[in-house]
């Protein structure tokens, strides 16, 4: 799919999503982008939509609103996510919150996109989602986060089967590409030292990967941007 004048919906993306938006805008795409609290979380050249992905009504209103405003949604980029360490005492409420944001909200947006793609007879309308390299090799103390990301990946793979021909799914599994505020430099260096490539990815590389995934009509797969990090379990010690 050539991106010129195509409408792409990016869910979330206040951090890495800014780089993705810039890359897609450079290819001529028209962007809709969600935010949680402030419209400035979306790229300045994207049309912003407020959406709480724990709220089903918000997700349905979002997809319908973008379709009304732009005519149709040509591609979906799922980036809404929270990355949180497990509490010492885990509750069902903790699990529900993480799954609501990382899995259920993105799953519903993808399903609505797929239904619309089928209704209009689309061929291979792309759904690009950010998962995590560690889904396959989990590190300690992020059990709920890992499970929620795994749930999203497998749902999307199943959705692709159910809507075969109308959509295609590309799941990107990044390692560290943009460390969170306050991340210790020595921890980052330790991660780099324990990867075969001795480095990490960048937001710019992630953005180029999203662009390629949207454009390559034959691509439907799980791909990694992880510097070989998936070769190693990261334990507490």
VENPESUL-V881242 format. One record per residue. N is the residue number from 0. PSI is psi in whole degrees, 0 to 359 (NA if undefined). D_FIRST is the distance of its C-alpha to the first C-alpha in Angstrom with 1 decimal. Layout:
BEGIN
[[N & PSI & D_FIRST] [N & PSI & D_FIRST]]
END
This chain:
BEGIN
[[0 & 122 & 0.0] [1 & 135 & 3.8] [2 & 348 & 6.1] [3 & 120 & 8.9] [4 & 11 & 10.8] [5 & 146 & 8.7] [6 & 122 & 11.3] [7 & 129 & 11.5] [8 & 121 & 14.8] [9 & 119 & 16.5] [10 & 124 & 19.7] [11 & 208 & 22.5] [12 & 33 & 22.0] [13 & 336 & 25.1] [14 & 275 & 25.4] [15 & 329 & 22.5] [16 & 333 & 20.2] [17 & 321 & 21.4] [18 & 320 & 20.0] [19 & 315 & 16.6] [20 & 316 & 16.7] [21 & 319 & 17.9] [22 & 316 & 15.1] [23 & 323 & 12.3] [24 & 322 & 14.6] [25 & 336 & 15.0] [26 & 3 & 11.3] [27 & 10 & 12.0] [28 & 156 & 10.9] [29 & 133 & 13.6] [30 & 136 & 15.2] [31 & 140 & 17.6] [32 & 136 & 19.6] [33 & 158 & 22.6] [34 & 160 & 26.0] [35 & 310 & 29.2] [36 & 311 & 32.1] [37 & 136 & 31.3] [38 & 337 & 28.5] [39 & 349 & 28.7] [40 & 334 & 27.0] [41 & 159 & 23.7] [42 & 145 & 22.3] [43 & 334 & 24.3] [44 & 6 & 21.3] [45 & 152 & 19.8] [46 & 120 & 21.3] [47 & 144 & 23.5] [48 & 125 & 24.4] [49 & 133 & 27.4] [50 & 130 & 27.0] [51 & 113 & 29.3] [52 & 2 & 27.5] [53 & 356 & 30.9] [54 & 113 & 31.2] [55 & 318 & 29.6] [56 & 322 & 30.2] [57 & 317 & 28.3] [58 & 316 & 25.2] [59 & 319 & 25.3] [60 & 322 & 26.1] [61 & 305 & 23.2] [62 & 316 & 20.5] [63 & 320 & 22.4] [64 & 318 & 22.9] [65 & 319 & 19.3] [66 & 321 & 18.4] [67 & 315 & 21.5] [68 & 324 & 20.9] [69 & 351 & 17.3] [70 & 313 & 17.2] [71 & 163 & 14.6] [72 & 119 & 12.8] [73 & 334 & 9.0] [74 & 148 & 9.3] [75 & 131 & 12.7] [76 & 109 & 14.2] [77 & 116 & 17.8] [78 & 353 & 20.3] [79 & 127 & 23.4] [80 & 152 & 26.2] [81 & 141 & 29.8] [82 & 104 & 31.4] [83 & 141 & 35.0] [84 & 147 & 37.9] [85 & 141 & 39.9] [86 & 162 & 43.1] [87 & 322 & 46.4] [88 & 108 & 46.9] [89 & 138 & 43.8] [90 & 160 & 43.6] [91 & 326 & 41.6] [92 & 320 & 40.7] [93 & 315 & 39.2] [94 & 316 & 37.1] [95 & 319 & 36.0] [96 & 313 & 34.9] [97 & 316 & 32.8] [98 & 325 & 31.2] [99 & 319 & 30.7] [100 & 307 & 28.6] [101 & 330 & 26.9] [102 & 295 & 26.4] [103 & 316 & 27.2] [104 & 315 & 25.5] [105 & 324 & 22.1] [106 & 316 & 22.7] [107 & 316 & 23.4] [108 & 319 & 20.4] [109 & 320 & 18.1] [110 & 316 & 20.2] [111 & 320 & 20.0] [112 & 316 & 16.3] [113 & 318 & 16.3] [114 & 319 & 19.0] [115 & 320 & 17.2] [116 & 318 & 14.0] [117 & 318 & 16.6] [118 & 326 & 18.6] [119 & 5 & 16.1] [120 & 34 & 15.0] [121 & 157 & 11.3] [122 & 108 & 9.8] [123 & 40 & 8.9] [124 & 126 & 8.5] [125 & 137 & 8.7] [126 & 113 & 12.2] [127 & 127 & 13.1] [128 & 144 & 16.8] [129 & 120 & 19.6] [130 & 243 & 22.4] [131 & 136 & 25.1] [132 & 329 & 26.3] [133 & 357 & 29.7] [134 & 323 & 28.9] [135 & 338 & 29.8] [136 & 75 & 32.7] [137 & 145 & 34.0] [138 & 164 & 36.2] [139 & 149 & 39.3] [140 & 14 & 39.8] [141 & 42 & 36.2] [142 & 315 & 36.5] [143 & 317 & 35.2] [144 & 311 & 32.2] [145 & 316 & 31.4] [146 & 321 & 31.9] [147 & 320 & 29.7] [148 & 321 & 26.7] [149 & 321 & 27.4] [150 & 317 & 27.5] [151 & 315 & 24.0] [152 & 311 & 22.5] [153 & 328 & 24.3] [154 & 314 & 23.6] [155 & 322 & 19.8] [156 & 322 & 20.2] [157 & 320 & 22.4] [158 & 321 & 20.1] [159 & 324 & 17.4] [160 & 317 & 20.2] [161 & 328 & 21.3] [162 & 36 & 18.0] [163 & 133 & 16.8] [164 & 325 & 14.1] [165 & 327 & 13.2] [166 & 166 & 12.1] [167 & 147 & 11.6] [168 & 130 & 13.6] [169 & 119 & 13.8] [170 & 117 & 17.2] [171 & 128 & 18.1] [172 & 90 & 21.8] [173 & 149 & 23.1] [174 & 207 & 26.7] [175 & 124 & 28.2] [176 & 340 & 26.0] [177 & 103 & 27.9] [178 & 149 & 31.4] [179 & 161 & 32.8] [180 & 138 & 35.5] [181 & 2 & 38.8] [182 & 128 & 37.5] [183 & 131 & 40.3] [184 & 324 & 39.6] [185 & 331 & 41.6] [186 & 318 & 39.5] [187 & 316 & 36.3] [188 & 322 & 38.1] [189 & 319 & 39.3] [190 & 316 & 35.8] [191 & 320 & 34.8] [192 & 336 & 38.0] [193 & 23 & 37.1] [194 & 146 & 33.7] [195 & 329 & 33.6] [196 & 350 & 31.6] [197 & 28 & 34.1] [198 & 181 & 31.4] [199 & 169 & 28.8] [200 & 177 & 25.2] [201 & 159 & 24.4] [202 & 325 & 22.4] [203 & 320 & 20.6] [204 & 320 & 19.7] [205 & 319 & 18.4] [206 & 318 & 16.2] [207 & 324 & 14.7] [208 & 320 & 14.2] [209 & 314 & 12.4] [210 & 313 & 10.0] [211 & 318 & 9.6] [212 & 324 & 9.4] [213 & 323 & 6.5] [214 & 328 & 4.5] [215 & 99 & 6.6] [216 & 341 & 6.1] [217 & 352 & 9.9] [218 & 124 & 11.0] [219 & 101 & 13.2] [220 & 175 & 16.3] [221 & 120 & 18.8] [222 & 157 & 18.7] [223 & 143 & 21.3] [224 & 77 & 21.9] [225 & 8 & 25.7] [226 & 25 & 27.7] [227 & 9 & 29.3] [228 & 334 & 30.6] [229 & 357 & 29.9] [230 & 352 & 32.8] [231 & 136 & 35.3] [232 & 134 & 36.7] [233 & 106 & 37.7] [234 & 169 & 41.1] [235 & 322 & 43.3] [236 & NA & 45.5]]
END
